[in-house]
Amino acid sequence: MKTTVLYLLMGVIIVMAAAFIAAITLASPKAPPMMESIAAPFRAMNFASLPPVRHYQARDGAQLAYRAYPADHSRHTVALVHGSSASSSSLHALAEYLQKNDIDVYALDMRGHGESGRQGDIDYVGQLEDDLEDFMKQMFQNRSDVVLAGFSSGGGFALRFAAGPRQQLFSRYIALAPFIRYDAPTTRPNSGEWARASVPRIIALTLLGPVGRKWLGHLPVIAFGIDPQNARYQTSTYSYRLSSNFGLHHDYVSDLKAIKQPLTVIVGDEDELVYPQKYLSVFAEPQPHAEIRIVPGVGHITLTTDPAGLEAIAEVISN
């Protein structure tokens, strides 16, 4: 009897171990179909005036990329963080509009994107915060009047940074249609079919903890429905490490409560990836002093490309 129970127990352990290994090795994320509403605005964007990439040195010696848009009569300065799978060039229309409105703009290629580091991966969770601190100290030294504005997943990362111990590196924060979390009330199912995650692999790597992040954290866990015509300019998948770092923590409510600097959230009322009105309730209790602006007539990407969205963003930065 004891032998039978032992064999059964061993069998269960073997099956569980096999399922765990399969979740890690076989459960790669599958990209959803391209979303036309996400791709179309970029096809219409004029990149003829896109400034060249510049670089700054991160603490690990890596040369990370950014683009500068100096204004002729600068009144304000803003650092821009792009959305998921994108790079600094995706915010060209916004950066150029702000530049023409007397705002110095610095658009970053966050590590793992564009011309910064390995595509779709970083070395450790928290490296993006270190990179941003390095950028600020090299570019602005002791200035305390720079605004950080992040779009979509970059908006989530801006909120994450605003909640951390280095939040005073920026004078204020602007989150543009920020991705809060996949299970937040603001998020449409599957982010409006823009991204798909490998939940089994995420669970398995989470259970492995720091060891999993170090040795297996490079494995992709999220795939995006990118435009095949622009695939060479985009990051098609995120590793476990990058997906864990480029956004808010799991307990996003605690993050929001920890933000002490002035905060504005801007979102279009026709956004395809999020529920605009639900930002009001999500921020109401943890961040009651945050300003929430819902811009009529614009969607997710068009918040950063159409006149109504551009005007709203410039107005917030300038006030």
N, C-alpha and C positions, 0 to 999 in steps of 0.2 A: 504493500500500500504506500509506504513512504517513498519507495523507488518510483512508483507511478506518479506521485505528486511532484517529485523532483524532476522527472522527465517533462511533465507538463509545464512546470515553472521554467525549465530551461528552454522549452519550445516557445513559450510566451516571450521570454527575454530575447531569443533569437529573432522572432518575428518583429518585435518592437525595434530591435537594433537595425534590422534590414529596412524597416519602414523609415527609420530616422536617417539612415545613410541615403536611401532613395530620395528622401525629401531634400537633402543637401545636394546630391549629385545630379539628379534627374529633373528636378522641378524648376526648370528655367522659365522665366516669365515670357509670355507670348504677347507680342505687340498687337494692339488693337488697330483697326483700319484708320487711315488718316482722317482727321477732322478738317473738312474744307474750311470751316469758319476760323480755324486756327492758322491754316496754311495760307489762305488767300491774301490777308493783309500784307504778308511779307513779300509775296510775288509783286505786289503793287508798290512796294517801298523803293524809293530812289536811293541807291547806295553809291552813286557817283561821287558824293561828297564825304563818304565815310573816312574819317581820319585814320592814319596808320596806327598800328599797335605799338604801344610803348611797354616797358617792363620795369618792375620793381623786384627787389630781392627779398624773398621770404627767409625766415630764420633757419630753414633747412638748406639754404643756398639756392633753391629753385627760383628761376626767373618767371614771374607771373605777369600776365598781360592785362592791360587796360587801355582805354582810348580817352583822350582828353579833348574837351570842347571849351576852350577858353573864350569868355565873353569879352567884347570890346570895352564895355563899361560895367564891370562886375559889381553886383550888389549882394549876391548870395553864392554859396557853394554847395553842391550836392554830389554825393556818391551814389551811383545807381547799381543795383544788383538785379540781374536778369532772372527770368523764370526757368522752369525745368526744361532740360535738354538744350537750352539756348546759350547765347554768349552775348558779349557787349554789343555786337552788331544788331541784335534783335531790338535794341532800344534806341537805334539811330534816329528815328523820327522824333521820339520824345527828347532825346539829348539835343538835337539840333533846334527844336522849338524852344527849349529852355535857354539854350545859348543865345538865341535871338531876343530873348526876354531878359537879358543882362544877368544870367545865371551861369557861373562856371560849372561845368559838368565833368565828372570822371566816371566812366562806365567800365566796370570790371568784368574780366573773364574769371569767374570763380574757379578755383582749382577743380579739375575734373571736367572742365568745359573749355570750348574754344581753343586758345593757344596756351592754356595754363595747366601743366601737368598731364597725367595720364587720363585719357578720355574715360569718363564714367566711374572714376575711383579716386580715393584719397588714402593717405597713410594711416590715419586714426581719426576717430570721432572727436571733434573739437579743433581739428586743423584749420577749418574754415574761419573760425573765430581768431585763431592765431594769425592767419594770413591777413585778415582785415585789420587787426591791430598793427601788424607790420606795415601795411600800406599807409595807415593813418599817421604813424610815427615818422615814416620816411617822407611823406608828401606834405604833411601839415604840422609836424612837430607839436607845438603846444597850443595850436589853434583850438578853440572850443565852440566855433560857430558853424561847423559843417553839418549838413543834414544828411541822413541816410534814408534813401528811398528804395524799397525792394518791390518787385513785381511778382505776383503769383507765388511760386515756391520761394522765390527770392524775397517776397513779402513776408512769408513765414520765417525765413532766416533772419530778416531784419527784426522781427518781433523776438526771436530767440536771442539775438544779440542785445536787444534793448532790455531784456530781462536779466542779463548777466552782469557780472562784476565790472565789466568794462563799458557799461552803457553810457557813461559820461564822456566817452570819446566823441560823441555826437551831441549836438545841441537839441535835436529833435528827430523824430522818426515818422516816416510816411510809409504805410503798407498799402500797396496797390493791388486790389483783388486778392488778398493774401490767402494762400492755402494753409488752413489751420491744421487739420489732420483728416485722414480718410474717413474717420468716424465722427467728425464734428458736424453739428447741425448745418453749417454753411456749405458743406460739400455735397454736390450731386453724386448719385451712384457712379462709381468708377471714374470720378472726376469728369463726368460728362463724356465718358469713353475716350478720354485723352490718354489715360495710362492704365496699365494692368499690372498687378503685383502677383508674385509667387508667394502666396501666404504660407504654404508648407515650408518653404525654404526660410522665410523670415522667422517663423516660429522656431525651427530647428536651430538656426544661428543665434537667436535670442537666448535659447536655453543653454547654449554652449558658453555664453557670457564673453568675458574678455579674451579667452583663448580662441573662441570662434571668430571674434572680430579681427584678431591679429592674423590668424592663419587662413581663415576662410572668408573673411570680410570682403574680399575682392570679388566674390561671386555676385553676378547680377541678380537683383530681386524685383526690379521694376523696369518695364519696357514701355516706350512711348509711341504713339501713332504719328510719327514724323512724316513729313512730305518727302517722298523719294527724290524729288528734284533738288532738295536742299539737304540730303542726308549727310553730305560731306561737311556741312557747316553745323550739324547738330550732334548731340550726344544721345544715342538711341536707347541706352540702358543705364541704370544706376546700380552700383554695387551696394551691398548691405551697409558699408561704412558711409558712403556718400548719401544714401537715402536717409540714414539716421541723423546726419549732420545738417543737411540742407533743409532746415525747417525747424519747427517748434519741437520741444521735448514731448514725450508721451503724455505727461501731465501738463497740458497746455494752459490750463486754468491757472496753475501756479506761476507759469511763465508770465501770463498777462498781469497777474497781481503784482509781480515784481518790477514792472516797468514804472519808473519814476519820471522819466523825461517826457516832454510833450509828445503826444501821439495823435496822428490822423490816419483814418482808414478811408480809402476812396475806392469805389466799385461802381461799375456800370449796371444799370437796371435791366439790361438784356444779357447779362453774363451767362455763358453756356456751361461753365464749369462749377459755379457756386450759386447759392441762393442769396441774392444781395440783401434782402430785408432781414435775414437771420443774423447778420453781423450785429444788428442792434441788440438782440437778446444775448448773444455770446459775449459781448463786451460790457453789457449793462452792469453786471455785478462785480467782475474782477477789475474792470478798468472804466469806471463810470465817467471819468473826465475826458476820455478819448472822444475826439470828434469823428463822426461817421458821416461821410458824404456819399450819396447815391446819385450818380450822374445819369440823367435821362438819355436814352437813345444810343447807348454804346454797349458793346459786349466785352468779352474778355480781352482779346488782343487789341481790339479797337479802342479800349481805354487809353492805350499808349500811342495810337496812330491817328485817331479822328479829332477834329477841332474841339469838340465839346470836352473830351477827356483831357486833351493837352492843356486847354485853358484852365480846367479845374485843378490840375496838378501844379501848373505854374503859379496859380493864385495862392495855393496853400504854401508853397515854398517861399513865395515873396512876402507873405504876411507875418 
